[in-house]
Amino acid sequence: MGEGNARIFNIVSLVFLVLTVLFLVFVVVRLMGPPVQTQEVAIALPTERGFPTLPPSNTPTSTQPPTFTPTASNTPTPTMTLSATATISPSPTITETPQDTPTPSNTPTPLNTDTPTPTATPTGPTPTLEPTQSPFLFQLRELTITLTQNYTNTLGCAWQGIGGQVLDQNGQAVNGIQVFVFGNGFDFPPTNSGDNSLYGPGGWEVAVDNKINTLGYFVELRSSLGTVVSERIPVQFPGDCTKNLALVNFTRTR
């Protein structure tokens, strides 16, 4: 295997040697041969156009420059001097002669002015205006609510609620009126007037909590058909165990 590789390398070396000898022979032959003649190309250049020659002038040219004679400048005319301005003599002072002071005229005497006679004020009690009639069929009987201690059950302070009555103009019970209590995210089931006799005729009650709180609620009456028949009455609890029952009594207006 080693002899084969050596033989290949010898052959390659021999080939490169022969090529080198041939290249040298070619170079020597080119150097000994005749030089290569270059062919000159003549380029015709455009001829220069001659300028026309002016005919000679018969007037001899002076070699010396002409002498310049300066012209005398105009003599400046002197300016006229203004004469002094005449001084104005001050005018004589005029003395004013005082005039006689006019005598004041008589001051007119004012006429007697009639004093107006005061209008008599009617005596007697001021008439009382009749109260505006409520647009609702029912309104608060005492025109306010009452906060008191729970007395309708034995729960004491572990209870808080709203109760009252619904009466007509004569103080008689009006049963069957729906009582709605809501507020602060609560919407309690409605009750009917006359369902709780602990509050008297037309009594009703709605429990709002199993402890005292400081929340506020609204009370509203509606008919059996769902018509609102009273304004919304606000109820605010103080968070006091002695005021955990709100009494809201209604009376009929007409």
C-alpha positions, 0 to 999 in steps of 0.5 A: 500500500505504501509503494503504490502511494509513492509511485503516484506521487512520482508520476504527479511530480514528473507531470509537473516537471514536464509542464514547467519545461514546456512553459519555459521553452514557450517563453524563450521562443516568444522572446527570440521571435520578431516584435509585434508591430502595432498599427497606428491609426491616424485621427483627423483633427479639425483645422483651426479657423483663422480670425480675419485680419484687420486692415492697417490703420493710416493713423499713427499710434501715439507712444506717449499717453495723453496728458490730462488737464484737470478742470477747475471745480466750482467755487462753493457759494457761501450760505446766507446767514439768518438775521436775529429774530426780533424779540416780542415785547410783553403786552401790558397786564390787564387788570380786571375790575371787580363787578358788583355782587348780585343781590340774592333773590327772595327764597320761595316759601314752601307750600303746605303739603297734605299728610296722607291719612293712614289706612285703617288696619282691619282688626280680628284674627288672621284667617287660617288657610286650609291645608292642601289636600294630599293627592294620596288616599292615605297619609300619616295620622300623627304626621310623624312616626314613633320609635319605641321599645318592642312590646309585641313579642318576647324577643326583646332586643333580638328583634327589630320591626315596623308596625302600625294601623290603617284607619279611616276618617272616623278612626275605624279599621281599614283592612285589606290594604297592602303594606310594603316595607323596603330599602337598603337592598331589602324588599320584604314580603308585603302584609295586609292591614288588619292582620295583626291585632296587637296594634289595634284595629287595622293593625299590621307588622313587618319584622326587618331584622333579628337584632338592632341596626342603624339602617333606614327603610321605607313604608308604602301603602298599596291597594289590592290592585297594586295602586300606590295610595300613600307616599313613601314614609322613611323610617331610620333606626338609631341602633338603640334597644329601647327604640327597635319598634317603629310605629307608622299609623295611617289615616284616610284623607277622603 
